[in-house]
Amino acid sequence: MSAIATTSAAPATAPYLSVNNIEVIYDHVILVLKGVSLEVPEGGIVALLGANGAGKSTTLKAISNLLAAERGDVTKGTIEFKGRRVDKLTTNELVRMGVCQVMEGRHCFQHLTVEENLLTGAFTRKTSRADLKADLERVYHYFPRLKQRRASQSGYTSGGEQQMTALGRALMAKPSMILLDEPSMGLAPQIVEEIFGIVQDLNSKEKVSFLLAEQNTMIALRYANYGYILENGRVVMDGAAQDLASNEDVKEFYLGLSTAGRKSFRDSKHYRRRKRWLA
């Protein structure tokens, strides 16, 4: 079986965020990302897909400059936002430029109320109380459930409400781009649909661009415009979301589907051998 070629097409719009051939090494020894390149157009939703351990979270942390806390370094390549190189900026400076990351696992301040968590998102901004109140109401417009739970301690809210709190907190920083890491993790399907629907609304109404790392390939491709598939720290395939969703190999390897229907566990060795793009 011949290798699957990486598509050469790029998103139609000029890149808002551009990651160029980056290499990431942990502890000066472990090579995690190997020449990863991707683009996010202004106003786009781009999905970063792949199994657990493929390098999705590391890619987002490289963009948001959070690797140093985990003894990681971008040793090659460049990262640009709005045409400016940002891989040497501090995370605080990047947030001020308009890039926020919502971490995997939500990471709310458990001892604070929902509203107090949201207010921490505006910490990097100098704003009046009136503007702050207006920003809170804007968040509550997209997350009405949070308005009902505004006085509740975050540690006692549901997983879905914590994910909404984390996303709302990022929104309070007035970002033009949000890096969203595994938003569906550990959540019920109906909550996942609700959160992705809110992401779509924020994109269309607030013009926020999204780069979202997600293992749930099916839902990610339904909401994204473009997608990149990572395997072992490399981009092995990219293309328009619709094209990836209809690609037979993507269906087989990531959705468990093919023209012959669902694969059994007994067949797994067969299509692992077929997965020649890893070579």
Buried (B, 14 or more C-beta within 10 A) or exposed (E): EEEBEBEEEBBEBEBBBBBBEBBBBBEEEEEBBBEBBBBBBBBBBBBBBBBEEBBBBBBBBBBBBBBEEEEBBBEBBBBBBBEEEBBEBEBEEBBBBBBBBBBBBBBBBEEBBBBBBBBBBBEBBEEEEEEBEEBBEBBBEBBEBBBEBBEBBBEEBEBBBBBBBBBBBBBBBBBBBBBBBBBBBEBEEEBBBBBBEBBBEBBEEBEBBBBBBBBBBEBBBBBBBBBBBBBBBBBBBBBBBBBBBEBEBBBBBBBBBBEEEEBEEEEEEEBEEEBEBEE
